[in-house]
Amino acid sequence: MGFRSRLLWATALLAAPAAHAGTLPSAKLVRCDAGDCLLIRGARSTTASTIRINDRLVPASGGRSWKVRVPVATVREWAFPYTRSLAVAVIDAHGQIEQHEKVRLPVGLLGHATELASLVVRAR
């Protein structure tokens, strides 16, 4: 085995665990007991790592591939109006930040609906 082959193989071995831990979190709107919830998924290196969303500790289910369901009403309390992302952090057992990412929210999730009393349509 040549130097280049050994280097590529060593790089692949080192990158394998980091690839799983470095998976970017994602968010999507789902139905839950509370009505509408935001399902946030991601990956962590160990199950001892904790998840924080906008600096709030949240209980995550799953092992190294974790997921969190947060009611939309709670997301509205945690975020500024019209924001387009949440800060998601994975904290290891020693309190060190393992991963810190901005997670894009579904379009219009935190926008406000305008209720119309009436709508006038005229033909030209």
C-alpha positions as CSV (number, residue, x, y, z in Angstrom):
1,M,0.0,0.0,0.0
2,G,1.5,3.3,-1.1
3,F,1.7,6.5,0.9
4,R,-1.3,8.1,-0.9
5,S,-3.5,5.0,-0.3
6,R,-2.6,5.0,3.4
7,L,-3.3,8.7,3.6
8,L,-6.7,8.4,2.0
9,W,-7.6,5.4,4.2
10,A,-6.5,7.2,7.4
11,T,-8.5,10.3,6.3
12,A,-11.6,8.2,5.8
13,L,-11.3,6.5,9.2
14,L,-10.9,9.9,10.9
15,A,-13.8,11.4,9.0
16,A,-16.3,8.6,9.6
17,P,-17.3,9.4,13.2
18,A,-17.2,13.2,12.5
19,A,-19.5,12.7,9.6
20,H,-22.3,11.3,11.8
21,A,-21.7,13.9,14.5
22,G,-21.5,16.7,12.0
23,T,-24.9,16.1,10.4
24,L,-26.8,19.4,10.3
25,P,-30.0,19.6,12.2
26,S,-33.3,20.1,10.3
27,A,-36.8,21.3,11.2
28,K,-40.2,20.6,9.8
29,L,-43.8,21.1,10.8
30,V,-45.7,18.1,12.1
31,R,-48.9,17.3,13.9
32,C,-48.7,16.4,17.6
33,D,-50.9,16.2,20.8
34,A,-50.4,19.9,21.3
35,G,-51.7,20.6,17.7
36,D,-48.8,21.8,15.5
37,C,-45.2,21.1,16.5
38,L,-41.8,21.7,15.1
39,L,-39.9,18.4,14.7
40,I,-36.1,19.1,14.9
41,R,-33.7,16.3,14.1
42,G,-30.0,16.0,14.3
43,A,-27.0,13.8,15.3
44,R,-24.7,13.8,18.2
45,S,-21.6,11.8,19.0
46,T,-23.0,10.1,22.2
47,T,-26.3,9.8,23.9
48,A,-24.9,11.6,26.9
49,S,-24.9,14.9,24.9
50,T,-27.8,17.3,25.6
51,I,-29.7,19.5,23.2
52,R,-30.3,23.2,23.6
53,I,-32.7,25.2,21.4
54,N,-32.3,29.0,21.7
55,D,-30.4,28.4,24.9
56,R,-33.1,26.3,26.4
57,L,-32.5,22.6,27.4
58,V,-34.9,20.3,25.7
59,P,-35.5,16.6,26.2
60,A,-34.4,14.7,23.1
61,S,-35.5,11.2,22.1
62,G,-33.5,8.7,20.2
63,G,-29.9,7.8,20.5
64,R,-27.1,9.3,18.4
65,S,-29.8,10.4,15.9
66,W,-31.9,12.6,18.1
67,K,-35.3,14.4,17.6
68,V,-37.2,17.0,19.6
69,R,-40.8,18.0,19.2
70,V,-41.6,21.5,20.3
71,P,-45.1,23.0,20.1
72,V,-45.3,25.9,17.7
73,A,-46.7,28.1,20.5
74,T,-43.6,27.4,22.5
75,V,-41.4,28.2,19.5
76,R,-43.2,31.5,19.2
77,E,-42.4,32.3,22.9
78,W,-38.7,31.4,22.4
79,A,-38.1,33.3,19.1
80,F,-38.5,36.8,17.8
81,P,-41.4,37.5,15.5
82,Y,-40.6,36.9,11.8
83,T,-37.4,35.0,12.7
84,R,-36.3,32.5,10.1
85,S,-34.1,30.2,12.2
86,L,-33.4,28.8,15.7
87,A,-30.1,28.2,17.3
88,V,-29.5,24.5,18.1
89,A,-26.6,23.4,20.1
90,V,-25.4,19.9,21.1
91,I,-23.5,20.0,24.4
92,D,-21.3,17.0,25.4
93,A,-21.2,15.4,28.9
94,H,-18.4,17.8,29.9
95,G,-20.4,20.9,29.0
96,Q,-18.4,21.7,25.8
97,I,-20.2,22.7,22.7
98,E,-20.1,19.8,20.3
99,Q,-22.1,21.5,17.5
100,H,-23.8,24.8,17.2
101,E,-26.0,25.5,14.1
102,K,-28.8,27.7,12.9
103,V,-31.8,25.6,11.8
104,R,-34.0,27.2,9.2
105,L,-37.7,27.3,10.1
106,P,-40.4,26.4,7.6
107,V,-41.4,29.4,5.5
108,G,-43.8,31.7,7.3
109,L,-43.9,29.7,10.5
110,L,-43.5,32.7,12.8
111,G,-45.3,35.3,10.6
112,H,-48.6,36.7,11.7
113,A,-51.8,36.0,9.9
114,T,-53.9,39.0,9.0
115,E,-57.6,38.4,9.3
116,L,-59.7,40.4,6.9
117,A,-63.1,41.7,7.9
118,S,-64.0,42.0,4.2
119,L,-62.5,41.8,0.8
120,V,-63.8,43.9,-2.1
121,V,-63.1,42.6,-5.6
122,R,-64.1,44.7,-8.6
123,A,-64.2,43.5,-12.2
124,R,-62.8,45.9,-14.8
